[in-house]
Amino acid sequence: MAWSSLRNIIWGELPSNKVERSLLFKIDWFILSFICLMFFSNYLDRANLANAYVSGLKEALNMKGHDLNNVNSFFTAGYTIGMIPQNLLLHVISPRILFPINRDDSSHLSSIFSTLIWGTLTMCTAAAKTVPHLYAIRFLQGIAESSTFVGAHYIMGSWYKETELGKRGAIFSSAAQVATIFSGVLQASIYKNMNGHLGLAGFQWLFIICGVITLPIAIYGYFLFPDTPEKTSAGYLTAEERLVAISRLPVKKKTTLDRSVFRRVLLRWRWWGMSLIWIVGGELISIGSNSLMALWLKSEAAARRNSYGVTEFNYYPSGGTAVAVMSLLGTAIWTDYTGKRYQVNFLIAGCVLVSSVILLVYNVPTPLKFFAFYLSAVSYSGQASNFAWANDLTRGDDQERSVILGSMNMFSNAFNAWWSIVFFPANEAPRWRRGMISLVVLCPIFVLLTVGVRMMEARDERSRLESCSRLESDAQIDASDEGQSKEKEGSVDLGEEESRITSTL
């Protein structure tokens, strides 16, 4: 009994219906496993740049000043340009094609295209001879990867209930953090064992190996990804399971992908509110997303303030990644249990505020700096909670859901394209004073935006309940009136019958 209760809190209650239990097991196995592997590969190909930078890439390409930030900005530019168009295309082109995973014979080439192309571009990075080569490769890589994060959240929102979504979203986001750990460990191992092998530097082998990893993942998705509930033709789902997949989620309004979409979406508060929340929330992960701890360690070693080497540059930041995974899973369990996804943002604001103040003061013991870097990783929990929140808010309109999820990620990345250059340039290591001040300022703004969106959500919930109450009341009145009318008709009929009998006698 205790185990059952604990399982329900951690993973959610099992459906009472046998068919729905079977369906949930299958979509966890095939959808969740694939999008996690895809995002793992995706993020591995992103994270390896920072690991390569502190493991010889900087010196090999003579990178200086803002070069690393500029490379990341080119990736962000490509990622941002492709985001909303690719997410809206999910309504026109099967996700099994756009997500590179259709089993239809006519689309064999497109079915593994996106996953394979970013893997190929990752391997091409090993051949880069100049910084502009990196700019071009990362820009194209950004375009190829632009449907991954938002598209996966859209697909999860199409299959999972609200009480199931947070934990699955957290597991999905955790795949990126695991990739970050793996990239650091992999780079340290490659540098130790393969540096100079066949005339290639350790960081070049990292790019090649990370690219090769994408191949089996693409093949797996090609054969087993099931598409959306309305369009699925996956052989492992029975006809009854397909019907349950549609019926177990709220009924959606009939909406179309046309010119009215943007007018319909932009006039609602949800687009503005959630986009603003994730513009700020996306910057609150700056300490981790800009690999500041690895850059800080390398800067300290260069100044001979410690004896850290390439192994430490790659291993030590993994502690922050572990914190990110634990906070993602912990907050997801909590929000699926309570339904209060907005509360995670208050936790994030508090942790980032403490971390940024410590790193702003800076003249503190080294263990306290380690604590600050690790604590800041709690900010990653917002990836799962805020995108699950957006899915919850927009379940009644698929096009609105696509635009909002895409806008959240697009605006966050567009903002970050210049934010990281201005506030967290690599050449300002080890302090980033302006960057830490910016985080201190953003924390209260994040809280205010969250409170504002929560108030609007509560207002809509009250309005919906009042509307339902009025409809229920009207239905009761109509039923009462109908009953009284039938009673009168019965009385009249009885009176007429009595009169007829009397006259006969």
C-alpha positions, 0 to 999 in steps of 0.5 A, spaced: 500 500 500 505 504 501 509 503 495 503 504 491 502 511 494 509 513 493 508 510 486 502 514 485 506 521 487 512 520 483 509 517 477 502 518 477 496 513 478 495 508 473 489 508 469 483 504 471 482 502 464 486 496 462 486 499 455 488 506 457 494 502 461 496 499 455 496 505 451 500 509 457 505 504 457 506 504 449 507 511 449 512 512 454 516 506 451 516 509 444 514 516 444 518 518 451 524 514 449 525 517 442 524 524 444 529 523 450 534 520 445 533 525 440 534 531 445 540 527 448 543 527 441 541 534 440 544 537 446 550 533 446 552 536 439 551 543 442 554 541 449 561 539 445 563 546 443 564 548 450 567 542 452 572 542 446 573 550 447 576 548 454 580 542 451 584 545 445 579 548 440 580 555 443 588 554 441 587 550 435 583 556 431 586 562 435 579 564 438 579 570 442 575 575 445 567 574 443 569 568 438 565 563 443 559 567 444 559 569 437 559 562 435 553 560 439 549 566 437 550 564 430 547 557 432 541 561 436 540 565 430 539 559 425 535 556 431 530 562 432 529 563 424 527 555 423 523 555 430 515 557 429 515 555 421 517 548 423 512 548 429 506 550 425 508 545 419 507 540 424 499 541 422 501 540 415 506 535 415 506 529 419 511 529 425 513 523 423 516 526 417 518 533 420 521 530 426 525 525 421 521 519 423 516 517 417 515 509 416 512 511 409 515 508 403 515 515 399 518 519 405 524 514 406 529 520 405 526 525 409 524 521 415 531 521 417 533 527 414 533 532 420 536 528 425 542 526 420 543 533 418 545 535 425 549 529 426 553 530 420 554 538 421 557 536 428 562 531 424 564 537 420 565 541 426 572 537 426 574 539 420 573 547 421 580 551 420 577 558 422 572 561 426 568 563 420 567 556 419 564 555 425 559 560 424 557 557 418 556 550 421 553 552 427 548 556 423 546 551 419 546 546 425 541 551 429 536 551 423 536 543 423 535 542 430 529 548 431 523 543 431 526 539 436 525 542 443 518 545 442 516 540 437 517 534 442 513 539 447 507 539 442 507 532 441 507 530 449 501 535 449 498 531 444 498 524 448 499 526 455 494 528 460 495 534 465 497 530 471 502 526 466 505 531 462 510 535 467 514 528 469 514 526 462 517 534 460 522 533 466 525 527 463 525 530 456 529 536 459 533 531 463 536 528 457 539 534 455 542 535 462 545 528 462 548 529 455 552 535 458 554 530 463 556 525 458 559 530 453 564 532 459 566 525 461 566 523 454 571 529 452 575 528 458 576 520 456 577 522 449 583 527 451 586 522 455 586 516 450 585 519 443 588 526 443 593 525 437 590 519 434 590 519 427 593 526 427 586 528 430 586 532 436 582 530 442 576 535 441 576 533 433 574 526 436 569 528 440 565 532 434 566 525 430 563 521 435 558 525 437 555 525 430 556 518 429 551 517 435 545 520 432 545 515 426 542 509 431 537 514 434 534 516 427 533 509 425 529 507 431 525 513 430 524 512 423 521 505 425 517 506 431 515 514 432 507 514 432 505 521 430 499 524 433 493 521 436 489 523 430 494 521 425 497 515 428 498 508 424 503 505 428 502 498 428 503 496 435 497 501 437 490 497 437 484 500 434 481 501 441 488 504 444 487 509 438 480 511 440 482 511 447 488 516 446 483 521 443 478 520 448 482 521 454 484 528 452 479 534 453 475 535 446 478 540 442 475 546 438 475 545 431 480 550 429 484 551 422 491 553 420 489 560 416 491 567 416 486 568 423 491 564 427 495 569 429 490 574 430 486 569 434 493 568 438 496 575 439 489 578 441 489 573 447 493 574 454 496 567 454 501 568 448 504 575 451 504 572 458 508 566 457 512 569 451 515 574 456 515 569 462 520 564 458 524 570 455 526 572 462 526 564 464 531 563 459 536 568 461 536 565 468 539 559 466 545 563 463 550 561 468 549 554 466 547 555 458 554 559 457 558 554 461 561 559 466 563 554 471 568 551 465 570 558 463 571 560 470 576 554 472 580 555 465 581 562 467 583 561 474 588 555 472 591 560 466 592 565 472 595 560 476 590 561 482 589 553 482 592 547 478 586 545 474 587 541 468 583 539 462 580 533 466 577 538 471 574 543 466 570 537 463 568 533 470 567 539 475 561 542 471 557 536 471 555 537 479 551 543 476 548 538 471 546 533 476 543 539 480 539 540 474 536 533 473 534 533 480 531 539 480 527 538 474 524 531 476 523 533 483 519 540 481 515 536 476 513 530 481 510 536 485 507 540 480 503 534 477 501 532 484 499 539 486 497 542 479 501 549 481 506 549 476 507 557 477 510 555 484 517 553 480 518 560 478 518 562 485 524 557 487 528 559 481 528 566 482 530 565 489 536 560 487 538 564 482 538 570 486 542 567 491 547 564 486 548 571 482 549 575 489 555 570 491 558 570 484 557 578 484 561 579 490 566 574 488 571 575 494 568 569 497 571 562 499 572 557 493 567 552 496 562 557 496 563 559 489 562 552 487 556 552 491 553 558 487 555 555 480 551 548 482 545 552 486 544 556 479 542 549 475 535 549 479 533 554 474 533 549 469 527 546 472 523 552 469 524 548 462 519 543 464 514 546 468 513 553 464 512 549 457 507 544 461 504 550 464 503 553 457 500 546 454 495 546 460 493 553 458 492 552 451 489 545 450 483 547 447 486 550 441 492 546 437 494 552 433 495 557 439 499 551 442 503 551 437 504 558 436 505 559 444 510 554 445 514 556 439 514 563 441 516 562 448 523 558 445 524 563 439 523 569 443 528 566 449 533 564 444 532 571 440 533 575 446 539 570 448 543 571 441 545 578 444 544 577 451 550 572 452 555 577 448 553 583 452 553 580 459 557 574 459 562 574 454 568 569 454 573 574 455 570 577 462 572 570 465 572 569 471 567 575 474 562 577 469 560 583 473 555 585 468 552 579 467 551 577 475 547 584 476 543 583 470 541 576 473 539 580 480 535 585 476 531 579 472 529 575 478 524 580 481 521 581 474 520 573 473 516 573 479 512 579 477 510 576 470 509 569 474 504 572 479 501 576 473 500 570 468 497 566 474 492 572 476 489 571 469 489 564 469 485 564 475 480 569 472 479 565 466 478 559 471 473 563 475 469 565 468 469 558 466 466 555 472 461 561 472 459 559 465 458 552 467 454 554 473 449 558 469 449 553 463 447 548 469 442 552 472 439 554 465 438 546 464 435 545 471 430 551 469 428 548 463 428 541 465 423 544 471 419 548 466 418 541 462 416 537 467 411 542 470 408 543 462 407 535 462 404 535 469 399 541 466 398 537 460 396 531 464 391 534 468 388 537 462 387 530 459 385 527 466 379 533 466 377 532 459 376 524 460 372 525 467 367 530 463 367 525 457 365 519 462 360 524 466 356 526 459 356 519 457 353 517 463 
